[in-house]
Each structure stands twice: as C-alpha cells, then as structure tokens.
Amino acid sequence: MSENNRIYRVDKFVVPQAVRGEFLQKVDATHRILRQQPGFVRDVILEQIAGPGRFNIVTIVEWESQAAIDAAREAVTKVHAENGFNPQAFMARLGVQADIANYRPTAV
C-alpha cells in the first residue's frame, strides 16, 4: 500500500505530573496490543521537554488503512473490557485531557 494512503492516529494529552507514571503504564500496555494488530506500521510515544504547548504526552501510530485502525480499536476495546478497564473513566479520574484524531499525509 502506498505510504500516501497511510493514516496516522495522533493522540495528544495533558497529563498532570502527579499521575504521569500511572498514565504512561496504561499507554504502554495499550501500545503493546496495537503493535500486534494487522496493518500496524510503527508507533512512538513522546513527552514534551520544551515549548509552550499544553499537551505534554503525544502518541502517534501509523496504520496501513482506516480498516486497520477500526479493527485495532475493536481489539483494544475487547482487551480493555476483559480487564475491566474503562479508558474514559481512567482519564477522568486522573484529570487527563485528550485531543484525539486521525491524520493523513498532505499532498504538498
């Protein structure tokens, strides 16, 4: 598949310093699941070290297609349900704010 057709899931988070470790443990566990899914290309988990932006944790996952993202979402949801983990409740409890979207490379 052409790299121009790839889709990037970009999740940006405002994570209070006091809950950083707990939050990153869950992010790591979720990314371990994602890395096993068909259509996964690569990922990176980033932490802001300088600059004025409010998002201090950013994750980027490159996927071969939207279908791969949809299937991965189902797989992660299933594992979370099996483990009794609710991501929305978890983030609310920690006071984490999120901005989540899919991106595609520009034609320029």
C-alpha positions as CSV (number, residue, x, y, z in Angstrom):
1,M,0.0,0.0,0.0
2,S,1.2,3.5,-0.8
3,E,2.7,5.5,2.1
4,N,0.4,8.4,1.0
5,N,-2.6,6.2,1.9
6,R,-1.4,5.6,5.4
7,I,-3.3,7.0,8.3
8,Y,-1.8,8.4,11.5
9,R,-3.6,8.2,14.8
10,V,-2.4,11.2,16.8
11,D,-3.4,11.3,20.5
12,K,-2.4,14.4,22.5
13,F,-2.7,14.5,26.2
14,V,-2.5,17.0,29.1
15,V,-1.2,14.8,31.9
16,P,-0.7,16.1,35.4
17,Q,2.8,15.3,36.6
18,A,1.5,13.5,39.7
19,V,-0.2,10.8,37.6
20,R,2.4,10.7,34.8
21,G,3.7,7.2,35.7
22,E,0.3,5.6,36.1
23,F,-0.9,7.1,32.8
24,L,2.2,6.0,30.8
25,Q,1.9,2.5,32.1
26,K,-1.6,2.3,30.6
27,V,-0.4,3.9,27.4
28,D,2.4,1.4,27.1
29,A,0.0,-1.6,27.7
30,T,-2.3,-0.3,25.0
31,H,0.5,0.2,22.6
32,R,1.7,-3.4,23.2
33,I,-1.7,-4.5,22.0
34,L,-1.6,-2.2,19.0
35,R,1.8,-3.4,17.9
36,Q,0.3,-6.9,17.4
37,Q,-2.5,-5.8,15.1
38,P,-2.7,-6.3,11.4
39,G,-2.0,-3.1,9.5
40,F,0.2,-1.6,12.3
41,V,3.3,0.1,10.8
42,R,5.0,1.9,13.7
43,D,4.4,4.0,16.7
44,V,6.1,6.5,19.0
45,I,5.2,7.8,22.5
46,L,6.5,11.3,23.0
47,E,6.9,13.5,26.1
48,Q,7.3,17.3,25.7
49,I,10.6,18.6,27.0
50,A,10.4,22.2,25.9
51,G,8.0,24.7,24.3
52,P,4.8,26.5,25.2
53,G,2.2,23.8,24.1
54,R,-0.2,22.4,26.7
55,F,0.0,18.8,25.5
56,N,2.8,17.1,27.4
57,I,2.3,13.5,26.1
58,V,1.7,12.7,22.4
59,T,1.3,9.3,20.8
60,I,1.5,8.6,17.1
61,V,0.6,5.3,15.4
62,E,1.0,4.8,11.7
63,W,-1.5,2.4,10.1
64,E,-1.8,1.0,6.6
65,S,-5.5,1.9,6.4
66,Q,-8.7,3.1,8.1
67,A,-9.8,-0.5,8.2
68,A,-6.7,-1.5,10.2
69,I,-7.5,1.3,12.7
70,D,-11.1,0.1,13.0
71,A,-10.0,-3.5,13.6
72,A,-7.4,-2.4,16.1
73,R,-9.9,-0.3,18.0
74,E,-12.1,-3.3,18.4
75,A,-9.2,-5.5,19.6
76,V,-8.2,-2.9,22.2
77,T,-11.8,-2.4,23.3
78,K,-12.1,-6.2,23.8
79,V,-8.9,-6.4,25.9
80,H,-9.9,-3.4,28.0
81,A,-13.3,-4.9,28.6
82,E,-11.8,-8.3,29.6
83,N,-9.6,-6.5,32.1
84,G,-12.4,-4.3,33.4
85,F,-10.5,-1.1,32.2
86,N,-12.5,1.9,31.2
87,P,-10.2,4.4,29.5
88,Q,-12.6,7.4,29.8
89,A,-13.2,6.8,33.5
90,F,-9.4,6.3,34.0
91,M,-8.6,9.6,32.3
92,A,-11.3,11.4,34.2
93,R,-10.1,10.1,37.5
94,L,-6.5,11.2,36.7
95,G,-7.6,14.6,35.4
96,V,-6.1,13.9,31.9
97,Q,-7.4,15.9,28.9
98,A,-7.2,14.4,25.4
99,D,-7.3,15.6,21.8
100,I,-7.5,12.5,19.5
101,A,-7.7,12.5,15.7
102,N,-6.6,10.7,12.6
103,Y,-4.4,12.3,10.1
104,R,-3.3,11.6,6.5
105,P,-0.1,12.9,4.8
106,T,-0.7,16.1,2.8
107,A,-0.4,16.2,-1.0
108,V,2.0,19.1,-0.7
